[in-house]
Amino acid sequence: MKLLVLGATGQTGQFLVRQALQQSHVVTAVVRTPSKLTIHHDNLKVVEANIFSADSLMEHFNEQDVVMSCLGFPISILSRITGYTESMKAIVASMRLAKVNRIIAMTSWYTQTESAQKASWMVRWLLIPMIRSILNNMYEMENYLNEECEDLDWTTVRPPELKTAPETDKEILTYDGYFVPDQDGIPITNSVTRGDVARFMLSQLNVDLWVKKSVAMVTK
Ligand SMILES: NC(=O)c1ccc[n+]([C@@H]2O[C@H](COP(=O)([O-])OP(=O)(O)OC[C@H]3O[C@@H](n4cnc5c(N)ncnc54)[C@H](OP(=O)(O)O)[C@@H]3O)[C@@H](O)[C@H]2O)c1
């Protein structure tokens, strides 16, 4: 397939690009600093564009089969995070113009505020308050896709805490919710490797199960 990857220079994005190339996909990595992507491959094209501008993105979307996003934006104490929604609006406009129908994008567990009530004390009262502004904008992006992008086959993939390590052969557990619960409804406390998030995202290329849905995932 022809995949357009956003956030390809990031920690998860690089695992995704490598695995996509290993699976013989043809990858266009849309980045802001091409020199940051150190992967070289005949099936990899690296282009520079502004993720917040459909005018800038548009030309790279022609003839792509699927858009995959591992974009992430840093915590800001002084201002609201808007990167997820602002970039997604430009991405969606470009998809519509280029008639690309499928997008798989990363968000996180606990994007909805109330969903963390059963999380551990540490997660609920220390971690989440630190990243709440990021989670809020991810939640807005998920709602934008759900409410305003019925014409597109979107999936948002919600992982828990990420570790920088390659893919494993562990079983991937999924759940239609804001986290993956155990049999008592308590969030499973495992983290997941960035390689396994990339593995799961790529596994969705030929699967309709999570189309027009957000899916929480973790490894067993
Ligand atoms: N950390 C966790 O435990 C955790 C858990 C669940 C979900 N997540 C989410 O998972 C996603 C991926 O995480 P990650 O750690 O792999 O991300 P990351 O390493 O921080 O990579 C972020 C990517 O977004 C790109 N980006 C950021 N701002 C940009 C801009 N203005 N223009 C163009 N590109 C821009 C970066 O490009 P540059 O390389 O040019 O900066 C980079 O490629 C993020 O949304 C993160 O919040 C994280």
The ligand as an SDF file (V2000), in Angstrom:
LIG
                    3D

 48 52  0  0  0  0  0  0  0  0999 V2000
    4.6560    9.2410   26.1430 N   0  0  0  0  0  0  0  0  0  0  0  0
    3.7020    8.3750   26.4220 C   0  0  0  0  0  0  0  0  0  0  0  0
    3.8120    7.5500   27.3610 O   0  0  0  0  0  0  0  0  0  0  0  0
    2.4600    8.3700   25.5630 C   0  0  0  0  0  0  0  0  0  0  0  0
    1.4050    7.5050   25.8990 C   0  0  0  0  0  0  0  0  0  0  0  0
    0.2730    7.4520   25.0590 C   0  0  0  0  0  0  0  0  0  0  0  0
    0.1970    8.2530   23.9200 C   0  0  0  0  0  0  0  0  0  0  0  0
    1.2410    9.1190   23.6380 N   0  0  0  0  0  0  0  0  0  0  0  0
    1.1000    9.9440   22.4080 C   0  0  0  0  0  0  0  0  0  0  0  0
    1.5660    9.1680   21.3060 O   0  0  0  0  0  0  0  0  0  0  0  0
    1.9880   10.0570   20.2460 C   0  0  0  0  0  0  0  0  0  0  0  0
    3.3710    9.6410   19.7750 C   0  0  0  0  0  0  0  0  0  0  0  0
    4.2640    9.7040   20.8610 O   0  0  0  0  0  0  0  0  0  0  0  0
    5.8660    9.7080   20.6190 P   0  0  0  0  0  0  0  0  0  0  0  0
    6.4780    9.7320   21.9600 O   0  0  0  0  0  0  0  0  0  0  0  0
    6.2190    8.6770   19.6240 O   0  0  0  0  0  0  0  0  0  0  0  0
    6.0060   11.1550   19.9250 O   0  0  0  0  0  0  0  0  0  0  0  0
    7.3320   12.0360   19.6920 P   0  0  0  0  0  0  0  0  0  0  0  0
    8.5450   11.1710   19.7460 O   0  0  0  0  0  0  0  0  0  0  0  0
    7.2750   13.2270   20.5910 O   0  0  0  0  0  0  0  0  0  0  0  0
    7.1320   12.5150   18.1800 O   0  0  0  0  0  0  0  0  0  0  0  0
    6.2350   13.5200   17.8500 C   0  0  0  0  0  0  0  0  0  0  0  0
    6.2470   13.7100   16.3390 C   0  0  0  0  0  0  0  0  0  0  0  0
    5.3880   14.8140   16.0260 O   0  0  0  0  0  0  0  0  0  0  0  0
    6.1120   15.7260   15.2050 C   0  0  0  0  0  0  0  0  0  0  0  0
    5.6980   17.1210   15.4080 N   0  0  0  0  0  0  0  0  0  0  0  0
    5.4730   17.7590   16.5740 C   0  0  0  0  0  0  0  0  0  0  0  0
    5.1500   19.0480   16.3350 N   0  0  0  0  0  0  0  0  0  0  0  0
    5.2090   19.2000   14.9860 C   0  0  0  0  0  0  0  0  0  0  0  0
    5.0020   20.3070   14.1140 C   0  0  0  0  0  0  0  0  0  0  0  0
    4.6540   21.5170   14.5920 N   0  0  0  0  0  0  0  0  0  0  0  0
    5.1710   20.1130   12.7860 N   0  0  0  0  0  0  0  0  0  0  0  0
    5.5210   18.8960   12.3040 C   0  0  0  0  0  0  0  0  0  0  0  0
    5.7170   17.8070   13.0540 N   0  0  0  0  0  0  0  0  0  0  0  0
    5.5740   17.9640   14.3920 C   0  0  0  0  0  0  0  0  0  0  0  0
    7.5660   15.5840   15.6560 C   0  0  0  0  0  0  0  0  0  0  0  0
    8.4070   16.1330   14.6570 O   0  0  0  0  0  0  0  0  0  0  0  0
    9.9160   16.6090   15.0160 P   0  0  0  0  0  0  0  0  0  0  0  0
   10.7270   15.3430   15.0720 O   0  0  0  0  0  0  0  0  0  0  0  0
   10.2650   17.5030   13.8960 O   0  0  0  0  0  0  0  0  0  0  0  0
    9.8450   17.3000   16.3600 O   0  0  0  0  0  0  0  0  0  0  0  0
    7.6510   14.0670   15.7810 C   0  0  0  0  0  0  0  0  0  0  0  0
    7.8110   13.4780   14.5210 O   0  0  0  0  0  0  0  0  0  0  0  0
    1.9390   11.4620   20.8500 C   0  0  0  0  0  0  0  0  0  0  0  0
    0.7450   12.0840   20.4540 O   0  0  0  0  0  0  0  0  0  0  0  0
    1.9360   11.2000   22.3630 C   0  0  0  0  0  0  0  0  0  0  0  0
    1.3370   12.2560   23.0820 O   0  0  0  0  0  0  0  0  0  0  0  0
    2.3460    9.1690   24.4200 C   0  0  0  0  0  0  0  0  0  0  0  0
  1  2  1  0
  2  3  2  0
  2  4  1  0
  4  5  1  0
  4 48  2  0
  5  6  2  0
  6  7  1  0
  7  8  2  0
  8  9  1  0
  8 48  1  0
  9 10  1  0
  9 46  1  0
 10 11  1  0
 11 12  1  0
 11 44  1  0
 12 13  1  0
 13 14  1  0
 14 15  2  0
 14 16  1  0
 14 17  1  0
 17 18  1  0
 18 19  2  0
 18 20  1  0
 18 21  1  0
 21 22  1  0
 22 23  1  0
 23 24  1  0
 23 42  1  0
 24 25  1  0
 25 26  1  0
 25 36  1  0
 26 27  1  0
 26 35  1  0
 27 28  2  0
 28 29  1  0
 29 30  1  0
 29 35  2  0
 30 31  1  0
 30 32  2  0
 32 33  1  0
 33 34  2  0
 34 35  1  0
 36 37  1  0
 36 42  1  0
 37 38  1  0
 38 39  2  0
 38 40  1  0
 38 41  1  0
 42 43  1  0
 44 45  1  0
 44 46  1  0
 46 47  1  0
M  CHG  2   8   1  16  -1
M  END
$$$$
